[in-house]
Every structure is written in structure tokens, then in C-alpha cells.
Amino acid sequence: MLIKHGYFVKNLYLKNRKYPITFTYGGAHSIKVLLKKSSKKIPPVKGNDDISICRACGTFKPSDKVKQYFISISNNELPNEMVADANALNYLKNTAKSVERIHIDYFPQPFKDFIRNVRSELYDVIKRTVGIFMWRCGIPDGHNPLFNGGMSFSLDGKKWNLVPPGIKVQVHAASILQTPQRISLSLKKLINSVQDQPVGHQLYREAQYLRNTNPRISIVVAISALEVAVKECVSKLNPNSNWLVENLPSPDVRKLINEYIPKLLCETTFERILPLPKHLNDTIRKGIQTRNQVAHLGREAPSRESINEILSTVQEVLWLLDFCSGHNWALEYISNDTRNHIKQKMKARANQSLMPT
């Protein structure tokens, strides 16, 4: 039996794509994921009404008893256990109008458990796919980008029925850049790997989300995102350091970035990246001081301009750490100032190598 679960996603900017982007997870349930522009008319979202869809579909084998519930729904008939349930009958007559629209809480427990397990598995796959999509496309905001999810099932792969509604998820919007074909190929490689969206980037999105409503907490979360990202990078470059990274208090992240991580990198390419350029290093120092004042002394948040500067710098360093972790494409998202700094370091090294000894 096929079951698919989909969510609307705001501002994926897939409206110019003729064909959807598909990913194959496989596994025990042969799960496939599809990203495409929405053909449905959705009420405009404040600020932007570009809507896309992320849908996961898999093959699931319910028990014979649970399968009978799906057969009853497909035939628009109440399951035998619900025929004598006055509450279910009343809900069907006055609210649902069809069996597939009866709330899941009216159904027997085995059916509810099966649906919730399937929903959880498919939701996790959708969330991971959209998360990697946002990370790979360099999107700074959009914490929890999914909204208005729905499920449907098919017994034969042709006729589809809605799964009775249950838990609804309402979360916030994303702003995702247009994805060229070359990125979609890279996305498929990431999806097929064990790589997930780094936790540092997830925390950074939370910081962006809180920037206007709770700027003090935004600064705290942003610096935490940087500390987590540094630990993730160190663990990736030196797996033997996992225990120390996970159990010791956070050391000076600037020292780790500027002094320790370069020692773990042997390729000359990375020598152009670290230590951090002065403008990034100074702003990170400022961000850490601000976090400490907010967290330990209860100080007020700095100006909006200062918050924006700190957050944008943290994001820049996250991309540099991604590059050091082996994601060469991360340099696509660094600023022109940092890119010029790298070019100047390359030029200086080249001139130094030409000097007579």
C-alpha cells in the first residue's frame, strides 16, 4: 500500500522549474521525495505568496486488521468497530460528511498508531530534505519552513483517498533561493549520503527567526550556533577528538578556528581560508562579548545594525567551516570582502614563492 505525506513550503522559488526535483531514499519502505511548485491556489502569505510542495511517498504494509480500516475508508464506509459509536456517527453526519474526513481520534487505537508512525517517518524525511535543500542553497532564514501537511493513501496505486486528519503542524516560512540544475545534482548527492544539515546552521536559522522578536536571545543562539559549528568541524577533521569536543566546555572558538583547525588541514587550498580575515575575527570577538554581557549580566541587546553585523558574520564563518569540512560549494555564499581577502592571500603567497632565496 502506498502512503504519501506532503507539506507546503513558502518561497522555494521553484515556480520557474518545469520539472520537479526528486530524491530516492529507498530503505525498508522505498521512500521517494519530490520538490515542486504548487499548482494549487493557496491564500497569499504575508510578504510573499510563492508556494511549493515537498512530498514523501513510501510503500507500507499494515497488518490485516489495520488494512481493513483503509479499505473501509476507500469505500466510504465506517469500520465495523465504529458503526455503533454514537460520537463517530454524529461527527460523520454533522462535520466530516465522508469517512476519510473523520478525525483520527475517532478511529481504533491500532489504526491511530499505524498512521502516526507513518506520518512521523515521512515527516522526518521531508524535514531532512528541505533542511539540506536550504543549507545547500545558502538560505539564512526560514526556521521550520513547513506548513499545512496532509496525507493520502492508495491501495492500488491509482485511486487515492485522504488519510483521516489528525495532528496538524503549523510552522514558519522559508525564503529559499532559486535552485539551478547544477545544485539539484549536488542536492541528490547530499540526500544520498549520511550528511544532514549541520546543527550549527539549524541554530543559526533560529537566531535569524528571533532577531526581531527577541534580539537578546537571538545573539545568544547565534554564538551558540558558531560554537556548535566549530565542534562539528573539529569532529569531522579529527574523529578521535569526539569525546573531548562533546564533553569539555566550549573553549575560545576564535582560537580553535584560527589556530587549531588550520593544523588539521594539510591541503594548501585551506591555507587561504584560515585564520579568519580581520573583519570577521573582530566581529566574532564583539559577538562573543555581547553574548556574555547578555547571558551573564542581563544587558540589553545592542542596536539592530550591530545584531545584523554579528549574525551575518556568524553565517559567513559557518560557510567557511563547511568548506573546511569538505563542502567546496560553501564558498559560493561568502561575501565579496572575504572573497577578496582570500584572493589577496593567494597573490601574496604566489609573490612570496617567487622571491629568491
C-alpha atoms as one frame of an Amber mdcrd trajectory, in Angstrom:
protein
   0.000   0.000   0.000   1.276   3.467  -0.927   1.090   6.361   1.528   2.228
   9.874   0.718   2.667  12.814   3.036   3.203  16.356   1.805   3.742  19.863
   3.126   3.525  23.279   1.563   6.760  25.268   1.747   6.882  29.028   1.355
   9.254  30.650  -1.118  11.211  27.730  -2.519  11.195  29.660  -5.798  10.538
  26.595  -7.904   7.868  28.328  -9.988  10.245  28.631 -12.952  11.163  24.945
 -12.901   9.337  22.876 -15.475  10.074  19.563 -13.765  10.147  18.636 -10.076
  13.281  17.699  -8.182  13.146  14.108  -6.946  15.221  12.222  -4.393  15.266
   8.494  -3.671  15.770   7.422  -0.067  14.895   3.772  -0.579  15.116   1.819
   2.652  12.556  -0.635   4.005   9.674   1.495   2.698  11.158   2.574  -0.655
  10.635   6.248   0.187  10.895   8.863  -2.544  10.726  12.638  -2.089   9.531
  15.241  -4.565  10.024  19.015  -4.544   7.929  21.013  -6.989   5.999  24.209
  -7.497   2.429  24.135  -6.264  -0.363  24.039  -8.821  -2.959  24.794  -6.144
  -4.142  28.277  -5.304  -3.162  28.973  -1.729  -4.250  32.123   0.096  -1.392
  34.642  -0.204   1.207  34.521   2.528   2.116  37.825   4.127   5.042  39.305
   2.255   5.176  36.663  -0.461   2.847  34.074  -1.930   5.294  31.786  -3.741
   4.315  28.286  -2.604   5.976  24.954  -3.339   5.352  21.390  -2.205   7.580
  18.783  -0.618   6.033  15.319  -0.698   7.341  11.959   0.514   5.827   8.684
  -0.682   6.551   5.177   0.557   5.285   1.602   0.470   3.942   0.383   3.812
   2.472  -2.960   4.828  -0.154  -2.676   7.564  -1.497  -5.650   9.455  -4.629
  -7.299   8.059  -6.711  -5.618  10.739  -5.346  -2.143  10.003  -5.672  -2.727
   6.270  -9.411  -3.267   6.726  -9.701   0.281   8.067  -8.091   1.607   4.890
 -10.449  -0.498   2.765 -13.441   0.880   4.660 -12.224   4.458   4.164 -11.643
   3.809   0.464 -15.254   2.587   0.172 -16.550   5.476   2.318 -17.854   3.014
   4.885 -17.413   3.140   8.648 -15.201   0.356  10.034 -17.207  -2.284  11.928
 -15.893  -1.130  15.322 -17.203   2.393  14.676 -20.701   1.567  13.408 -22.172
   1.590  16.922 -20.139   4.608  18.084 -22.653   7.425  18.516 -19.926  10.070
  18.672 -18.345   8.896  15.423 -21.748   8.724  13.703 -22.608  12.224  14.860
 -19.225  13.582  13.700 -19.658  11.924  10.309 -23.156  13.327   9.828 -22.631
  16.879  11.064 -18.957  17.624  10.458 -16.931  15.207   8.347 -19.553  14.310
   5.689 -17.259  11.477   4.495 -15.394   8.721   6.320 -11.955   9.943   5.195
 -12.582  13.298   6.909 -13.449  11.830  10.317 -10.798  12.918  12.793  -8.274
  10.181  13.513  -9.083  10.260  17.228 -12.431   8.559  16.465 -10.669   5.533
  14.953  -9.491   2.438  16.873  -6.071   2.620  18.519  -4.209   0.223  16.153
  -5.132   2.436  13.194  -4.104   5.615  15.029  -0.754   4.104  15.995  -0.046
   2.990  12.437  -0.901   6.386  10.941   1.132   8.302  13.485   4.170   6.074
  12.957   3.968   6.510   9.188   3.412  10.254   9.498   6.430  10.564  11.789
   8.704   8.651   9.426   7.642  10.583   6.319   7.751  13.919   8.128  11.323
  13.256   9.262  12.334  12.535   5.669  10.599  15.695   4.412  12.164  17.827
   7.124  15.633  16.451   6.358  15.204  17.024   2.623  14.040  20.616   2.993
  16.732  21.266   5.593  19.508  20.054   3.277  17.911  21.996   0.415  18.009
  25.225   2.441  21.566  24.599   3.647  22.880  23.789   0.160  21.121  26.827
  -1.327  22.599  29.157   1.268  19.391  30.379   2.886  19.947  32.191   6.203
  16.343  32.280   7.480  13.312  30.034   7.453  13.390  28.181  10.764  10.756
  25.402  10.479   9.656  26.137   6.890   6.807  23.609   6.500   3.087  24.284
   6.873  -0.293  22.619   6.279   0.671  18.989   5.896  -1.669  16.284   4.588
  -1.589  12.534   3.936  -3.242  10.252   1.405  -3.114   6.540   0.619  -3.708
   4.208  -2.294  -4.446   0.509  -2.247  -3.724   0.036  -5.952  -1.523   2.993
  -6.933  -4.355   4.562  -8.939  -7.178   5.652  -6.666  -6.139   7.905  -3.802
  -8.001   8.721  -0.609  -7.218  11.153   2.160  -5.936   9.788   5.449  -8.197
  10.922   8.314  -6.874  14.233   9.649  -5.061  14.258  12.955  -2.094  16.209
  14.216  -1.573  19.420  12.292   1.733  21.203  12.042   1.854  24.988  11.660
   5.340  26.439  11.429   7.114  29.361   9.877   8.122  30.411   6.395  11.337
  29.948   4.476  12.996  32.182   1.934  14.833  29.858  -0.408  16.865  30.955
  -3.406  16.215  29.645  -6.899  17.923  26.317  -7.469  19.777  25.805 -10.764
  20.191  22.326 -12.199  23.801  22.051 -11.039  22.663  22.495  -7.441  19.923
  19.904  -7.795  22.581  17.336  -8.748  24.615  18.329  -5.699  21.485  18.064
  -3.580  20.956  14.489  -4.693  24.477  13.605  -3.611  23.854  15.097  -0.183
  20.482  13.360   0.149  22.024  10.010  -0.766  24.845  10.477   1.742  24.711
  10.241   5.515  25.162  14.015   5.688  22.424  16.007   7.370  22.009  19.749
   7.688  24.629  20.770  10.278  23.230  21.628  13.692  25.109  24.915  13.580
  23.058  26.019  10.576  19.834  24.897  12.247  20.625  27.005  15.308  21.575
  29.929  13.102  18.127  29.842  11.482  16.602  30.030  14.955  18.764  33.060
  15.671  17.544  34.704  12.465  13.948  33.917  13.355  14.361  35.532  16.789
  16.257  38.567  15.517  13.288  40.951  15.508  11.080  39.475  18.227  13.768
  38.676  20.831  17.120  40.194  19.800  18.933  39.307  23.044  18.127  35.622
  22.702  18.992  35.874  19.013  22.569  36.864  19.877  22.865  34.036  22.425
  21.619  31.441  19.936  23.825  32.804  17.130  27.017  32.449  19.165  25.874
  29.001  20.299  25.439  28.128  16.615  29.035  29.174  15.974  30.342  27.135
  18.913  28.431  24.067  17.745  29.649  24.539  14.165  33.267  24.732  15.332
  32.850  21.497  17.298  31.213  19.844  14.278  34.141  20.882  12.091  36.758
  19.664  14.557  34.959  16.321  14.941  34.806  15.945  11.152  38.509  16.709
  10.682  39.684  14.736  13.712  37.225  11.935  14.664  39.470  10.993  17.595
  38.542  14.272  19.254  34.825  13.426  19.509  34.887  12.753  23.247  36.737
  15.975  24.070  34.510  18.026  21.767  31.307  16.635  23.238  32.260  16.686
  26.924  34.518  19.666  27.544  33.165  23.206  27.960  33.376  25.398  24.887
  36.887  26.858  24.578  37.679  30.111  22.789  36.155  29.485  19.365  38.417
  32.073  17.753  41.487  30.135  18.881  40.019  26.906  17.580  39.219  28.500
  14.221  42.433  30.474  13.808  44.983  28.156  15.429  43.707  24.595  15.914
  41.629  23.869  12.806  44.403  25.038  10.419  46.684  22.393  11.986  44.151
  19.737  10.985  44.162  20.914   7.367  47.056  19.761   5.233  45.925  20.948
   1.796  47.294  24.309   0.664  43.808  25.328  -0.511  42.698  25.697   3.077
  45.628  27.932   3.940  43.871  30.701   2.024  40.812  30.420   4.273  42.159
  30.451   7.835  42.951  32.228  10.046  39.885  34.409   9.696  40.169  37.777
   7.972  40.457  40.636  10.463  36.949  41.976   9.773  35.391  38.593  10.605
  37.644  37.932  13.575  36.895  41.321  15.147  33.128  40.923  14.723  33.182
  37.412  16.209  35.042  38.824  19.222  32.376  41.509  19.504  29.603  38.909
  19.210  31.073  36.749  21.983  31.452  39.757  24.277  27.864  40.798  23.565
  26.591  37.261  24.246  28.434  37.162  27.567  27.054  40.546  28.614  23.507
  39.470  27.718  23.696  35.975  29.197  25.673  36.711  32.364  24.933  40.343
  33.149  21.441  40.728  31.736  22.451  43.602  29.446  20.113  44.907  26.783
  20.555  43.885  23.182  22.799  46.073  21.013  21.498  48.130  18.104  19.751
  46.496  15.177  22.757  47.301  12.974  25.094  45.585  15.429  22.874  42.495
  15.631  22.714  42.269  11.842  26.506  42.584  11.632  27.080  39.819  14.190
  24.559  37.442  12.640  25.823  37.929   9.096  29.402  37.339  10.303  28.432
  34.158  12.127  26.802  32.898   8.948  29.944  33.736   6.953  32.108  31.749
   9.353  29.678  28.814   9.185  30.223  28.676   5.421  33.989  28.773   5.875
  33.756  25.905   8.377  31.603  23.965   5.919  34.312  24.434   3.317  36.955
  23.192   5.748  34.726  20.170   6.399  34.866  19.207   2.729  31.938  21.086
   1.174  33.721  23.070  -1.516  30.471  24.637  -2.748  30.133  26.546   0.550
  32.439  29.247  -0.792  29.654  30.234  -3.192  27.977  32.015  -0.285  30.819
  34.007   1.235  30.833  37.791   0.897  32.856  39.772  -1.606  35.026  41.175
   1.207  36.041  37.693   2.330  36.497  36.534  -1.248  38.815  39.487  -1.931
  40.743  38.678   1.254  41.311  35.125   0.002  42.474  36.411  -3.389  44.927
  38.778  -1.704  46.347  35.915   0.395  46.740  33.812  -2.752  48.539  36.658
  -4.506  50.817  37.274  -1.536  51.753  33.597  -1.321  52.419  33.476  -5.029
  54.713  36.515  -4.832  56.475  35.042  -1.810  57.187  31.793  -3.657  58.812
  33.772  -6.497  61.202  35.636  -4.201  64.855  34.486  -4.468  66.272  32.637
  -1.501
